[in-house]
Amino acid sequence: MTLLEEIGRSLAKSCDELSFRTPVTHVYNPLSYAAEPYADYVRTWGAGKREVLLVGMNPGPFGMAQTGIPFGDVAMVRDFIGVSGRVGKPPSEHPKRRVEGFACTRSEVSGSRLWGWARNRFGTPERFFERFFVVNYCPLMFLEESGRNRTPDKLPASEREPLLEACDGALVEVVHALEPKWVIGVGAFAEQRARVALAGGSLQIGTILHPSPASPAANRGWAALAENQLRTLGIPL
């Protein structure tokens, strides 16, 4: 078992021990029920040091919740990253957010944008992963009764703090394993958590715009904006 796989398993176990109350009615932990494709991802692409660690927030319903891979749009995971594996079910499945694994036909826009940029910029996953790796800060997806996502920052403090403690610790371990020069939050929340978890170190920490379709700026050409932000931070492309 690789070190990143061990970190993922430990984080999954820690998060499974946490409890959450309404308005959260369902909690999905793809590091548990989609452990096979996640293991394939870290075994195939997670060995060795990296220049840049990209850190997302938490799973999306048609991305990591389906494939176990950060920003894990099914088509991109299957056809570009080349990762596969059995995907099970969360203990309690929301009727409006079924887990279909690699049979899911819905595209995750954030994932198709991020991995589409990696494909278009670097051509092959080998070239991208020589320098970059992608993780999510939090492995859990929180759903309300309506099927609406509730992001980790919207949880009450009594539920949020134990979750952040577990996720901070896992991020520190990932950084120790990959020894990146830069840790880049994909969105403001991930950057904020990276600054807290990794405070006092010599890492360069920054942010790029999240590729969510809820962001008007991202909808005006996310890839070009993100590349400009990376270059401004001093990351050559």
Short mmCIF file of the C-alpha atoms (twelve columns), coordinates in Angstrom:
data_MODEL
# 
_entry.id   MODEL 
# 
loop_
_atom_site.group_PDB 
_atom_site.id 
_atom_site.type_symbol 
_atom_site.label_atom_id 
_atom_site.label_alt_id 
_atom_site.label_comp_id 
_atom_site.label_asym_id 
_atom_site.label_seq_id 
_atom_site.Cartn_x 
_atom_site.Cartn_y 
_atom_site.Cartn_z 
_atom_site.pdbx_PDB_model_num 
ATOM 1   C CA . MET A 1   0.000   0.000  0.000   1 
ATOM 2   C CA . THR A 2   1.345   3.423  -0.941  1 
ATOM 3   C CA . LEU A 3   1.728   6.237  1.558   1 
ATOM 4   C CA . LEU A 4   -1.004  8.328  -0.107  1 
ATOM 5   C CA . GLU A 5   -3.331  5.345  0.009   1 
ATOM 6   C CA . GLU A 6   -2.629  4.926  3.736   1 
ATOM 7   C CA . ILE A 7   -3.315  8.632  4.326   1 
ATOM 8   C CA . GLY A 8   -6.597  8.348  2.422   1 
ATOM 9   C CA . ARG A 9   -7.713  5.282  4.353   1 
ATOM 10  C CA . SER A 10  -6.893  6.902  7.681   1 
ATOM 11  C CA . LEU A 11  -8.759  10.083 6.751   1 
ATOM 12  C CA . ALA A 12  -11.757 8.079  5.528   1 
ATOM 13  C CA . LYS A 13  -11.896 6.201  8.842   1 
ATOM 14  C CA . SER A 14  -11.606 9.402  10.890  1 
ATOM 15  C CA . CYS A 15  -14.388 11.051 8.898   1 
ATOM 16  C CA . ASP A 16  -16.653 7.997  9.174   1 
ATOM 17  C CA . GLU A 17  -16.512 8.391  12.954  1 
ATOM 18  C CA . LEU A 18  -17.924 11.939 12.827  1 
ATOM 19  C CA . SER A 19  -21.632 12.759 13.073  1 
ATOM 20  C CA . PHE A 20  -23.672 15.535 11.477  1 
ATOM 21  C CA . ARG A 21  -27.168 16.805 12.162  1 
ATOM 22  C CA . THR A 22  -29.901 18.463 10.124  1 
ATOM 23  C CA . PRO A 23  -30.038 20.295 7.788   1 
ATOM 24  C CA . VAL A 24  -27.498 17.654 6.651   1 
ATOM 25  C CA . THR A 25  -29.435 14.427 6.072   1 
ATOM 26  C CA . HIS A 26  -26.914 12.375 4.043   1 
ATOM 27  C CA . VAL A 27  -23.119 12.195 4.146   1 
ATOM 28  C CA . TYR A 28  -21.130 10.526 1.363   1 
ATOM 29  C CA . ASN A 29  -17.543 9.407  1.911   1 
ATOM 30  C CA . PRO A 30  -16.176 8.300  -1.481  1 
ATOM 31  C CA . LEU A 31  -12.787 7.488  0.043   1 
ATOM 32  C CA . SER A 32  -14.675 4.564  1.636   1 
ATOM 33  C CA . TYR A 33  -17.157 3.350  -0.991  1 
ATOM 34  C CA . ALA A 34  -14.968 4.287  -3.986  1 
ATOM 35  C CA . ALA A 35  -11.692 3.168  -2.408  1 
ATOM 36  C CA . GLU A 36  -10.712 1.064  -5.441  1 
ATOM 37  C CA . PRO A 37  -10.513 3.851  -8.037  1 
ATOM 38  C CA . TYR A 38  -8.930  6.193  -5.491  1 
ATOM 39  C CA . ALA A 39  -6.268  3.581  -4.791  1 
ATOM 40  C CA . ASP A 40  -5.722  3.179  -8.539  1 
ATOM 41  C CA . TYR A 41  -5.325  6.975  -8.817  1 
ATOM 42  C CA . VAL A 42  -2.708  7.345  -6.087  1 
ATOM 43  C CA . ARG A 43  -0.828  4.174  -7.060  1 
ATOM 44  C CA . THR A 44  -0.670  5.172  -10.719 1 
ATOM 45  C CA . TRP A 45  -0.014  8.882  -10.397 1 
ATOM 46  C CA . GLY A 46  0.911   9.645  -6.776  1 
ATOM 47  C CA . ALA A 47  4.472   8.331  -6.457  1 
ATOM 48  C CA . GLY A 48  7.391   10.710 -6.027  1 
ATOM 49  C CA . LYS A 49  7.792   14.398 -5.315  1 
ATOM 50  C CA . ARG A 50  5.708   17.102 -7.007  1 
ATOM 51  C CA . GLU A 51  6.224   20.741 -7.773  1 
ATOM 52  C CA . VAL A 52  2.596   21.801 -7.307  1 
ATOM 53  C CA . LEU A 53  -0.197  20.361 -5.167  1 
ATOM 54  C CA . LEU A 54  -3.668  21.518 -6.231  1 
ATOM 55  C CA . VAL A 55  -6.184  21.280 -3.382  1 
ATOM 56  C CA . GLY A 56  -9.928  21.291 -3.959  1 
ATOM 57  C CA . MET A 57  -12.655 21.730 -1.364  1 
ATOM 58  C CA . ASN A 58  -14.796 18.554 -1.210  1 
ATOM 59  C CA . PRO A 59  -16.569 16.132 -3.563  1 
ATOM 60  C CA . GLY A 60  -19.172 17.166 -6.100  1 
ATOM 61  C CA . PRO A 61  -22.249 14.981 -6.729  1 
ATOM 62  C CA . PHE A 62  -21.248 14.078 -10.298 1 
ATOM 63  C CA . GLY A 63  -17.499 14.042 -9.743  1 
ATOM 64  C CA . MET A 64  -15.670 12.556 -6.778  1 
ATOM 65  C CA . ALA A 65  -18.959 11.265 -5.356  1 
ATOM 66  C CA . GLN A 66  -19.180 9.009  -8.425  1 
ATOM 67  C CA . THR A 67  -15.548 8.095  -9.112  1 
ATOM 68  C CA . GLY A 68  -13.605 8.681  -5.883  1 
ATOM 69  C CA . ILE A 69  -11.218 11.039 -7.726  1 
ATOM 70  C CA . PRO A 70  -10.919 14.772 -6.925  1 
ATOM 71  C CA . PHE A 71  -12.820 16.791 -9.549  1 
ATOM 72  C CA . GLY A 72  -13.628 13.315 -10.862 1 
ATOM 73  C CA . ASP A 73  -15.805 13.887 -13.911 1 
ATOM 74  C CA . VAL A 74  -16.451 10.355 -15.221 1 
ATOM 75  C CA . ALA A 75  -15.290 10.929 -18.798 1 
ATOM 76  C CA . MET A 76  -12.092 12.664 -17.698 1 
ATOM 77  C CA . VAL A 77  -11.245 10.028 -15.095 1 
ATOM 78  C CA . ARG A 78  -11.865 7.193  -17.518 1 
ATOM 79  C CA . ASP A 79  -10.475 8.639  -20.755 1 
ATOM 80  C CA . PHE A 80  -7.726  11.060 -19.669 1 
ATOM 81  C CA . ILE A 81  -6.476  9.907  -16.272 1 
ATOM 82  C CA . GLY A 82  -7.112  6.246  -17.125 1 
ATOM 83  C CA . VAL A 83  -8.346  5.277  -13.666 1 
ATOM 84  C CA . SER A 84  -10.991 2.664  -12.909 1 
ATOM 85  C CA . GLY A 85  -12.288 0.440  -10.125 1 
ATOM 86  C CA . ARG A 86  -15.396 -0.806 -8.379  1 
ATOM 87  C CA . VAL A 87  -17.604 1.849  -6.816  1 
ATOM 88  C CA . GLY A 88  -20.002 0.827  -4.067  1 
ATOM 89  C CA . LYS A 89  -22.697 2.826  -2.320  1 
ATOM 90  C CA . PRO A 90  -22.761 5.157  0.686   1 
ATOM 91  C CA . PRO A 91  -24.531 3.691  3.733   1 
ATOM 92  C CA . SER A 92  -27.516 5.990  3.167   1 
ATOM 93  C CA . GLU A 93  -28.142 7.150  -0.392  1 
ATOM 94  C CA . HIS A 94  -30.127 10.290 -1.199  1 
ATOM 95  C CA . PRO A 95  -32.862 9.511  -3.769  1 
ATOM 96  C CA . LYS A 96  -31.926 12.623 -5.740  1 
ATOM 97  C CA . ARG A 97  -28.168 11.939 -5.668  1 
ATOM 98  C CA . ARG A 98  -27.702 8.308  -6.603  1 
ATOM 99  C CA . VAL A 99  -24.192 6.915  -6.860  1 
ATOM 100 C CA . GLU A 100 -23.849 5.188  -10.221 1 
ATOM 101 C CA . GLY A 101 -20.054 5.123  -10.364 1 
ATOM 102 C CA . PHE A 102 -18.558 5.048  -13.830 1 
ATOM 103 C CA . ALA A 103 -22.033 4.449  -15.282 1 
ATOM 104 C CA . CYS A 104 -23.011 8.014  -14.318 1 
ATOM 105 C CA . THR A 105 -23.870 9.958  -17.473 1 
ATOM 106 C CA . ARG A 106 -23.896 13.402 -15.870 1 
ATOM 107 C CA . SER A 107 -20.812 15.551 -16.372 1 
ATOM 108 C CA . GLU A 108 -19.228 17.496 -13.535 1 
ATOM 109 C CA . VAL A 109 -18.417 20.884 -15.022 1 
ATOM 110 C CA . SER A 110 -15.696 21.693 -12.474 1 
ATOM 111 C CA . GLY A 111 -13.970 18.389 -13.190 1 
ATOM 112 C CA . SER A 112 -14.271 18.626 -16.959 1 
ATOM 113 C CA . ARG A 113 -12.757 22.113 -16.781 1 
ATOM 114 C CA . LEU A 114 -9.849  21.257 -14.476 1 
ATOM 115 C CA . TRP A 115 -8.858  17.960 -16.081 1 
ATOM 116 C CA . GLY A 116 -9.673  19.347 -19.528 1 
ATOM 117 C CA . TRP A 117 -7.150  22.107 -18.857 1 
ATOM 118 C CA . ALA A 118 -4.579  19.505 -17.767 1 
ATOM 119 C CA . ARG A 119 -5.162  17.550 -20.975 1 
ATOM 120 C CA . ASN A 120 -5.072  20.586 -23.248 1 
ATOM 121 C CA . ARG A 121 -2.023  22.161 -21.605 1 
ATOM 122 C CA . PHE A 122 0.104   19.035 -21.039 1 
ATOM 123 C CA . GLY A 123 -1.222  16.594 -23.624 1 
ATOM 124 C CA . THR A 124 -0.805  13.442 -21.547 1 
ATOM 125 C CA . PRO A 125 -1.464  12.568 -17.897 1 
ATOM 126 C CA . GLU A 126 2.208   11.577 -17.577 1 
ATOM 127 C CA . ARG A 127 3.341   15.112 -18.379 1 
ATOM 128 C CA . PHE A 128 0.776   16.688 -16.055 1 
ATOM 129 C CA . PHE A 129 1.529   14.398 -13.110 1 
ATOM 130 C CA . GLU A 130 5.283   14.893 -13.467 1 
ATOM 131 C CA . ARG A 131 4.734   18.299 -11.897 1 
ATOM 132 C CA . PHE A 132 1.213   18.393 -10.437 1 
ATOM 133 C CA . PHE A 133 -1.011  16.343 -8.179  1 
ATOM 134 C CA . VAL A 134 -4.639  16.955 -7.198  1 
ATOM 135 C CA . VAL A 135 -6.357  16.196 -3.893  1 
ATOM 136 C CA . ASN A 136 -9.477  17.353 -2.113  1 
ATOM 137 C CA . TYR A 137 -9.092  18.899 1.320   1 
ATOM 138 C CA . CYS A 138 -12.278 17.278 2.655   1 
ATOM 139 C CA . PRO A 139 -13.428 13.840 1.417   1 
ATOM 140 C CA . LEU A 140 -17.062 14.204 2.505   1 
ATOM 141 C CA . MET A 141 -20.074 15.428 0.553   1 
ATOM 142 C CA . PHE A 142 -22.957 16.796 2.628   1 
ATOM 143 C CA . LEU A 143 -26.514 16.748 1.319   1 
ATOM 144 C CA . GLU A 144 -29.649 18.379 2.662   1 
ATOM 145 C CA . GLU A 145 -33.119 16.825 2.413   1 
ATOM 146 C CA . SER A 146 -33.752 18.684 -0.859  1 
ATOM 147 C CA . GLY A 147 -30.602 17.200 -2.414  1 
ATOM 148 C CA . ARG A 148 -28.781 20.505 -2.140  1 
ATOM 149 C CA . ASN A 149 -25.073 20.442 -1.278  1 
ATOM 150 C CA . ARG A 150 -23.949 21.934 2.009   1 
ATOM 151 C CA . THR A 151 -20.268 22.855 1.904   1 
ATOM 152 C CA . PRO A 152 -17.988 22.182 4.905   1 
ATOM 153 C CA . ASP A 153 -17.645 25.866 5.745   1 
ATOM 154 C CA . LYS A 154 -21.426 26.061 6.315   1 
ATOM 155 C CA . LEU A 155 -21.447 23.385 9.024   1 
ATOM 156 C CA . PRO A 156 -21.959 24.504 12.656  1 
ATOM 157 C CA . ALA A 157 -18.725 24.943 14.583  1 
ATOM 158 C CA . SER A 158 -19.325 21.864 16.773  1 
ATOM 159 C CA . GLU A 159 -19.403 19.683 13.637  1 
ATOM 160 C CA . ARG A 160 -16.956 21.664 11.548  1 
ATOM 161 C CA . GLU A 161 -14.013 21.781 13.941  1 
ATOM 162 C CA . PRO A 162 -13.450 18.000 14.339  1 
ATOM 163 C CA . LEU A 163 -13.758 17.649 10.559  1 
ATOM 164 C CA . LEU A 164 -11.219 20.407 9.909   1 
ATOM 165 C CA . GLU A 165 -8.815  18.892 12.424  1 
ATOM 166 C CA . ALA A 166 -8.876  15.553 10.602  1 
ATOM 167 C CA . CYS A 167 -8.561  17.168 7.173   1 
ATOM 168 C CA . ASP A 168 -5.768  19.519 8.264   1 
ATOM 169 C CA . GLY A 169 -3.790  16.553 9.556   1 
ATOM 170 C CA . ALA A 170 -4.242  14.605 6.334   1 
ATOM 171 C CA . LEU A 171 -3.161  17.597 4.231   1 
ATOM 172 C CA . VAL A 172 0.016   17.926 6.296   1 
ATOM 173 C CA . GLU A 173 0.762   14.237 5.690   1 
ATOM 174 C CA . VAL A 174 0.153   14.570 1.930   1 
ATOM 175 C CA . VAL A 175 2.526   17.533 1.801   1 
ATOM 176 C CA . HIS A 176 5.190   15.557 3.675   1 
ATOM 177 C CA . ALA A 177 4.766   12.717 1.175   1 
ATOM 178 C CA . LEU A 178 4.890   14.828 -2.008  1 
ATOM 179 C CA . GLU A 179 7.164   17.671 -0.819  1 
ATOM 180 C CA . PRO A 180 5.693   20.274 -3.182  1 
ATOM 181 C CA . LYS A 181 7.077   23.783 -3.598  1 
ATOM 182 C CA . TRP A 182 3.603   25.234 -4.033  1 
ATOM 183 C CA . VAL A 183 0.261   24.351 -2.481  1 
ATOM 184 C CA . ILE A 184 -2.503  25.955 -4.494  1 
ATOM 185 C CA . GLY A 185 -6.064  26.102 -3.236  1 
ATOM 186 C CA . VAL A 186 -8.623  25.682 -5.997  1 
ATOM 187 C CA . GLY A 187 -10.902 28.300 -4.506  1 
ATOM 188 C CA . ALA A 188 -10.622 30.490 -1.416  1 
ATOM 189 C CA . PHE A 189 -11.708 27.904 1.161   1 
ATOM 190 C CA . ALA A 190 -9.006  25.408 0.200   1 
ATOM 191 C CA . GLU A 191 -6.353  28.123 0.237   1 
ATOM 192 C CA . GLN A 192 -7.498  29.277 3.683   1 
ATOM 193 C CA . ARG A 193 -7.327  25.765 5.092   1 
ATOM 194 C CA . ALA A 194 -3.902  25.186 3.546   1 
ATOM 195 C CA . ARG A 195 -2.602  28.353 5.205   1 
ATOM 196 C CA . VAL A 196 -3.924  27.181 8.587   1 
ATOM 197 C CA . ALA A 197 -2.785  23.562 8.305   1 
ATOM 198 C CA . LEU A 198 0.650   24.376 6.877   1 
ATOM 199 C CA . ALA A 199 1.401   27.525 8.890   1 
ATOM 200 C CA . GLY A 200 5.022   28.041 9.844   1 
ATOM 201 C CA . GLY A 201 6.493   26.135 6.944   1 
ATOM 202 C CA . SER A 202 8.423   27.346 3.924   1 
ATOM 203 C CA . LEU A 203 5.819   26.342 1.350   1 
ATOM 204 C CA . GLN A 204 4.466   28.857 -1.110  1 
ATOM 205 C CA . ILE A 205 0.676   28.920 -0.812  1 
ATOM 206 C CA . GLY A 206 -1.713  30.556 -3.234  1 
ATOM 207 C CA . THR A 207 -5.055  30.185 -4.949  1 
ATOM 208 C CA . ILE A 208 -6.651  29.912 -8.350  1 
ATOM 209 C CA . LEU A 209 -10.262 30.485 -9.256  1 
ATOM 210 C CA . HIS A 210 -12.560 27.527 -8.680  1 
ATOM 211 C CA . PRO A 211 -13.899 26.166 -11.997 1 
ATOM 212 C CA . SER A 212 -17.470 25.900 -10.707 1 
ATOM 213 C CA . PRO A 213 -20.235 26.933 -13.135 1 
ATOM 214 C CA . ALA A 214 -21.685 28.914 -10.224 1 
ATOM 215 C CA . SER A 215 -18.811 31.378 -10.732 1 
ATOM 216 C CA . PRO A 216 -19.518 33.977 -13.434 1 
ATOM 217 C CA . ALA A 217 -15.774 34.574 -13.813 1 
ATOM 218 C CA . ALA A 218 -15.101 30.858 -14.351 1 
ATOM 219 C CA . ASN A 219 -17.765 30.793 -17.034 1 
ATOM 220 C CA . ARG A 220 -15.862 33.431 -18.996 1 
ATOM 221 C CA . GLY A 221 -12.883 31.178 -19.693 1 
ATOM 222 C CA . TRP A 222 -11.646 29.445 -16.561 1 
ATOM 223 C CA . ALA A 223 -8.541  27.833 -18.056 1 
ATOM 224 C CA . ALA A 224 -7.025  31.114 -19.240 1 
ATOM 225 C CA . LEU A 225 -7.802  32.813 -15.922 1 
ATOM 226 C CA . ALA A 226 -6.299  29.953 -13.912 1 
ATOM 227 C CA . GLU A 227 -3.156  29.904 -16.061 1 
ATOM 228 C CA . ASN A 228 -2.693  33.647 -15.550 1 
ATOM 229 C CA . GLN A 229 -3.052  33.173 -11.799 1 
ATOM 230 C CA . LEU A 230 -0.519  30.332 -11.764 1 
ATOM 231 C CA . ARG A 231 1.995   32.395 -13.736 1 
ATOM 232 C CA . THR A 232 1.471   35.380 -11.439 1 
ATOM 233 C CA . LEU A 233 2.291   33.106 -8.484  1 
ATOM 234 C CA . GLY A 234 5.540   32.185 -10.231 1 
ATOM 235 C CA . ILE A 235 4.551   28.741 -11.483 1 
ATOM 236 C CA . PRO A 236 5.836   28.319 -15.063 1 
ATOM 237 C CA . LEU A 237 3.713   26.576 -17.654 1 
# 
